[in-house]
Amino acid sequence: LITGLEERGFIRRLPHRARALEVVRLPENTEPESLPTRNRRIESIRQREIGTHASTIRGSADSVQLPLYGRIAAGTPIEALRDEAAHVEVPAALLGRGDHYALEVDGESMIDAGILDGDTVIIERGEQADEGQIVVALVDREEVTLKRFRHLGGQVGLEPANKSFQMQIYRPEQVDVQGRLVGLLRRY
C-alpha cells in the first residue's frame, strides 16, 4: 500500500530515515477542515513557514505561487510597477519564513552578482537591510531599483555589481527598503 501511494505521488519516503514518510498531496476532494487534528496542525505550520501572504500557499507541496509584481530596474531606477494578477511558481525550498514576492529584472547593473537581464528575483518583504545585502529600494517614493545596500556615514549608498555603473548616494529619508533578495530563477 505504501509503495502504491508513493507511485501515485501522494507520499514520499524521506531519505536516510527509517520508516519516515511525508505526505506530498492529499486527494482533491479533501478539505483541510476534514483532516485529523494533527494533520491540520502540520498544514498550519507549513503555511506559516512558507509565508503569510495568501498567494504563497497555492501550488503543490514542492512549489508555491508568488505574486509577480512586474519589472525592477537593475540599472538606473525606473517607475515602480505592480501587476497583482501575475504569478510565478517557485520551489518551496527557496523560501524561508516571511512574505515573499517576485520581480523580473530589467537591466545589467547587477551582472557581476550573477543577476542578469530577464532573471526573476525572489524577494522577502521587509524594511530593514544589513550592510552588503541586495535589496529592492524605493527611491524618492516613486522609483524602484535592485542594488547592494551600503551605509555611508549619514547617507545610503545603492551599489551596482557592474563596473560600468556608479554607486547612487541618497539621504536616508530618500530610500525605503522594500525587501531583500533571497532567490533567483533563470530561464534559458
C-alpha positions as CSV (number, residue, x, y, z in Angstrom):
1,L,0.0,0.0,0.0
2,I,2.8,2.4,0.9
3,T,4.6,1.7,-2.5
4,G,1.3,2.3,-4.3
5,L,0.7,5.7,-2.6
6,E,4.3,6.6,-3.3
7,E,4.0,5.7,-7.0
8,R,0.8,7.8,-7.3
9,G,2.6,10.9,-5.8
10,F,0.7,11.1,-2.5
11,I,3.6,10.3,-0.2
12,R,7.4,10.1,-0.4
13,R,9.9,8.3,1.7
14,L,12.4,10.5,3.5
15,P,16.0,9.5,2.7
16,H,18.3,8.3,5.4
17,R,15.4,7.9,8.0
18,A,13.9,4.6,8.9
19,R,10.1,4.3,8.4
20,A,9.9,8.1,7.7
21,L,7.2,9.3,5.2
22,E,6.0,12.7,4.1
23,V,2.5,13.4,2.8
24,V,3.1,15.2,-0.5
25,R,-0.5,15.8,-1.6
26,L,-4.0,14.9,-0.5
27,P,-6.8,13.7,-2.7
28,E,-8.5,16.6,-4.5
29,N,-11.8,16.1,-2.6
30,T,-10.1,16.6,0.9
31,E,-10.6,19.9,2.6
32,P,-8.1,20.9,5.4
33,E,-11.0,21.1,7.9
34,S,-11.7,17.4,7.4
35,L,-8.2,16.4,8.3
36,P,-7.4,14.8,11.7
37,T,-6.3,17.5,14.2
38,R,-2.6,16.5,14.0
39,N,-2.6,16.9,10.2
40,R,-4.4,20.3,10.4
41,R,-1.7,21.4,12.8
42,I,1.1,20.3,10.4
43,E,-0.6,22.1,7.5
44,S,-0.9,25.3,9.5
45,I,2.8,25.1,10.4
46,R,3.8,24.6,6.8
47,Q,1.7,27.6,5.7
48,R,3.3,29.7,8.5
49,E,6.8,28.7,7.4
50,I,6.2,29.3,3.7
51,G,4.7,32.8,4.3
52,T,1.7,34.6,5.4
53,H,0.7,36.2,2.1
54,A,-2.4,34.4,0.8
55,S,-1.0,33.8,-2.6
56,T,2.1,32.0,-1.3
57,I,0.0,29.0,-0.1
58,R,-1.2,27.9,-3.5
59,G,0.7,25.3,-5.5
60,S,1.9,21.8,-4.9
61,A,3.8,20.7,-1.8
62,D,7.1,21.2,-3.7
63,S,6.3,24.6,-5.1
64,V,4.4,27.8,-4.2
65,Q,2.9,30.5,-6.4
66,L,4.3,34.0,-5.6
67,P,2.9,37.2,-7.0
68,L,5.0,38.6,-9.8
69,Y,4.8,42.4,-9.3
70,G,6.4,43.3,-12.6
71,R,9.8,44.5,-13.6
72,I,12.5,46.1,-11.5
73,A,15.5,48.2,-12.7
74,A,18.9,46.7,-12.3
75,G,20.4,49.9,-13.8
76,T,19.0,53.3,-13.3
77,P,15.8,53.4,-11.3
78,I,12.5,53.1,-13.2
79,E,9.0,53.9,-12.2
80,A,7.6,51.3,-9.8
81,L,5.4,48.8,-11.5
82,R,3.0,46.4,-9.8
83,D,0.9,43.7,-11.5
84,E,-1.4,42.0,-9.0
85,A,-2.6,39.4,-11.4
86,A,0.6,37.7,-12.5
87,H,2.2,34.8,-10.5
88,V,5.3,32.7,-10.8
89,E,5.8,29.1,-9.5
90,V,8.8,28.9,-7.2
91,P,10.4,25.9,-5.5
92,A,9.3,25.9,-1.8
93,A,12.9,25.2,-0.8
94,L,13.9,28.8,-1.9
95,L,11.6,30.3,0.6
96,G,12.0,30.7,4.3
97,R,9.7,32.4,6.8
98,G,8.1,35.6,5.9
99,D,6.2,37.2,3.0
100,H,7.7,36.8,-0.5
101,Y,7.1,38.1,-4.0
102,A,8.9,38.0,-7.3
103,L,10.1,40.7,-9.7
104,E,11.6,40.4,-13.2
105,V,15.0,42.1,-13.6
106,D,15.4,44.8,-16.3
107,G,19.0,45.9,-16.8
108,E,22.6,44.9,-16.4
109,S,23.9,46.7,-13.3
110,M,23.9,43.5,-11.2
111,I,25.6,41.1,-13.6
112,D,28.7,40.6,-11.5
113,A,26.4,39.4,-8.7
114,G,25.0,36.8,-11.2
115,I,21.7,38.7,-11.7
116,L,21.1,39.0,-15.5
117,D,18.5,41.0,-17.5
118,G,15.3,38.9,-17.7
119,D,16.0,36.9,-14.5
120,T,13.3,36.6,-11.9
121,V,14.3,37.5,-8.4
122,I,12.6,36.3,-5.2
123,I,12.3,39.0,-2.6
124,E,11.5,38.6,1.1
125,R,9.4,41.6,2.1
126,G,11.0,43.8,4.8
127,E,12.0,47.3,5.6
128,Q,15.5,46.6,7.1
129,A,18.7,45.6,5.4
130,D,22.2,44.7,6.6
131,E,25.3,46.1,5.1
132,G,26.0,44.5,1.7
133,Q,22.6,42.8,1.2
134,I,21.0,43.1,-2.2
135,V,17.7,44.9,-1.8
136,V,14.7,46.3,-3.5
137,A,14.9,50.1,-2.8
138,L,12.2,52.6,-3.4
139,V,13.9,55.9,-4.2
140,D,12.0,59.2,-3.6
141,R,8.8,57.2,-3.2
142,E,8.4,56.7,-7.0
143,E,11.2,54.6,-8.5
144,V,12.4,51.1,-7.5
145,T,15.8,49.6,-8.1
146,L,17.7,46.4,-7.2
147,K,21.1,47.2,-5.7
148,R,23.5,46.3,-2.9
149,F,22.7,48.3,0.3
150,R,25.6,50.3,1.9
151,H,25.8,52.7,4.9
152,L,28.0,55.7,4.1
153,G,28.2,57.7,7.2
154,G,24.9,59.7,7.3
155,Q,23.9,58.6,3.8
156,V,22.8,55.5,2.0
157,G,24.6,54.0,-1.0
158,L,22.9,51.8,-3.6
159,E,25.8,49.9,-5.2
160,P,25.7,48.2,-8.5
161,A,27.5,45.0,-9.3
162,N,28.9,46.1,-12.6
163,K,31.9,48.4,-13.1
164,S,30.1,50.3,-15.9
165,F,27.7,51.8,-13.3
166,Q,28.3,54.1,-10.5
167,M,27.1,53.9,-6.9
168,Q,24.0,56.0,-6.2
169,I,24.1,58.0,-3.0
170,Y,21.0,59.3,-1.2
171,R,19.9,60.8,2.1
172,P,18.3,58.1,4.3
173,E,14.8,59.6,4.0
174,Q,15.0,59.3,0.2
175,V,15.4,55.4,0.3
176,D,12.9,52.9,1.6
177,V,13.9,49.3,1.6
178,Q,11.1,47.2,0.3
179,G,12.7,43.7,0.7
180,R,15.9,41.7,0.3
181,L,16.9,39.2,-2.3
182,V,16.6,35.6,-1.2
183,G,16.5,33.7,-4.5
184,L,16.8,33.8,-8.3
185,L,15.1,32.0,-11.2
186,R,16.5,31.9,-14.7
187,R,15.1,30.5,-18.0
188,Y,17.4,29.6,-20.8
